[in-house]
Amino acid sequence: MSLTVTENTPPDHNQVIQSTEEDKEKQHALDQHKETVKKDIGFIEDWVVNNVFSRLFFRRKFVVHRVVGLFFLIQYAWTIYLYFSDYNAFSKSPLVWSLPLTGVIQSIVAVYTFTFLPKKAIDPGYFGDKGVLSYNFIKENVFFEILLLFPWLYYSDRFFPYFKSTFVIEYVFVFFPYFVRSFFPKTRIRDSLTNNDRNKSDLNRKFFITVTYITKLFYIWAKHFIGYFLNYTRYLNRFGPEEQYHLYLLLIFGSSATTIAIFLHTLKFKGYMGPKKAFLGYMISYFATFYSYYNISYVFVLHWDIFAVVFIGLLVNFLDRKYQYAYQFFVLSLFTSMRYGYIQPENIDPMNLISKFYQ
């Protein structure tokens, strides 16, 4: 048996040095890559945490209010897209009830979130560029969200039969919606005008006084001709698909004026929007409702009897509350008699009455 002995050859000294330097270069490149990745991750983390979108919707403080608000805005954007791109799909979609219902939920969440707001303040706090919203204004907004939810459902052919068969809710929200308001705190626009030195800066005082008076006039119009008039017209089943189409756009604008208006105030308070821009955004949303009315302006002539009743109601609105309730009971009796055929519209036509008088 022969034994073979293998002799180890010592490594070349230059090879060792070259290998060590290559390892160092690789390690240096790896360290640089890690540092770059770390910076990129840090940038992403910083962007996620500190960008405006995240600060508005994903901070832990008031997180429920933020997330529900984001959910409303997503639905609102989808509603606008679907309304203009495929109205038939919109009218049959859950958005008809989910969007306004989310507005109601958001307003209730706000009541339980912003309990630290001033509770004894008379000024609602919205019609100025100084100060904060009053807690009563936040609670009162729940009523307006519920008031907006009703026509979204009432104008829908899916829900209208249910309201008609279970007449209590229909009677309350068609004829006595402001009786429901008595269960909520009430703020008055005029109270913001008695506090001009405290809630309005010298720079913007004239602007906010002007737009407050304009908004007050719009509220009077909206209460009677967006609220009562349209609900009476639906109660008597007098509008068809064409009116329905335009009225849903009016409600989309109304959702902006009721729900997104509070979001605009938040943007103003956080410094993301100037006070004038924020309030003008609110004004644009409620002025946009006139576009829908322009498209169905013929209803004032076509339904002159409802127009006359609503106009008289507007005048009665400036009298004592007991007269307002008495008038609403009269309107309930009149329109219910017309609905079930006990009174025909032609029987109360002034021209017919005059012609019969001279016969």
Phi, psi and omega in degrees: 000131179255140181252122181260128181251123179262127184265124179290129179268124181296138181295152179289134184297323181292324178295320180297315181297317182295318179296320180295318180294321177297319178297320178296318179296317178298316180295321179296317178296320178296318178297318178297319179297316178299320180294319178297315179298318179299317178295318179298316179296319178297321178295316180296315179299317180295320179294316181298320185279321192253357178287160187300316182301313180293321179295328181282323192242346187232021169282150182294326181292129181058036189298322181296315179299320181294314184291319178296321177298318177296320178299320177296314182296322177296314178297321182297316178297319180291325178298313180299314180300312184290323180301315183276332183271326182205083185299323181299317177294322178299312185295337179260358184277162176294345182301333181300328178249330185288324180296305180293328178294321176297324176298319177296313180300317180299319180293324178291318176301320179298322179299320182273352180264314189259051181289348182276352181293155183300126186267341183255003182292134177278320180293126179298334175090357183270332191262058179186176180247010177230155178083185183233168177294147176277155180295325178297325178296319178296317180291321179296330182295336175300318179299314182293328176292320177294319179298326178282326179299321185303306181294330175305319181277321186293327180279350181277134178293340178287322187260337184305316179301326180292318178296321182292323181280326176256079197291345185298309180298320180299312180299318183296311187275341176275318188251334185228044181297330184274357165288322177299326182297336181296345178272000180238154173300151182239123173252153183239137179299323183298335179293332177288340180274348177267001184234034189297326182289331185265329185255000180226132178285160179301323183294322187248007187299311183298319179300311185288329175295317180297310184290335177293317177296320178297316180295322178298317177296320178296320180300321179296313177300312185296319181303318187264322187255344169264325179276280186301310186302311183291323179291322176296319180298319177291321180302321179272006176056049185253006172239148184254195183302323181296312179295321180301317180302311183287329181289330176292327174293322176301319180291327175298315176297322180297324177296325176294316182291338183261314186261308183292336177302322178292323177295321177298322177296323177296316178299322177294314182297324180279353178088010179277341177224148175288156182299322180291316180298319181297316182287324177295326175299320176295317181295320179300319182295321180276331174292332180297338179297335179294335178298317178296318180293327177300321182287342178234032183299338180296343184294334180292327177277316182299320181247058184298329181294318178292319178302315182297317180297318181292320180296318176297320177299324177298319179291320178296334181302336181271001177265182180298153185301326181297327177288326177295315179295320178298318180294320180295324175295323176297316180296319177302314180295316182297307186287330176291322176296321178290323182297320185260014170084008178286331175233128177265140181306323181293339180287342178247011176292122182304321181294320177295319180296319180294317181295322178294324182297323184269356179284000000 
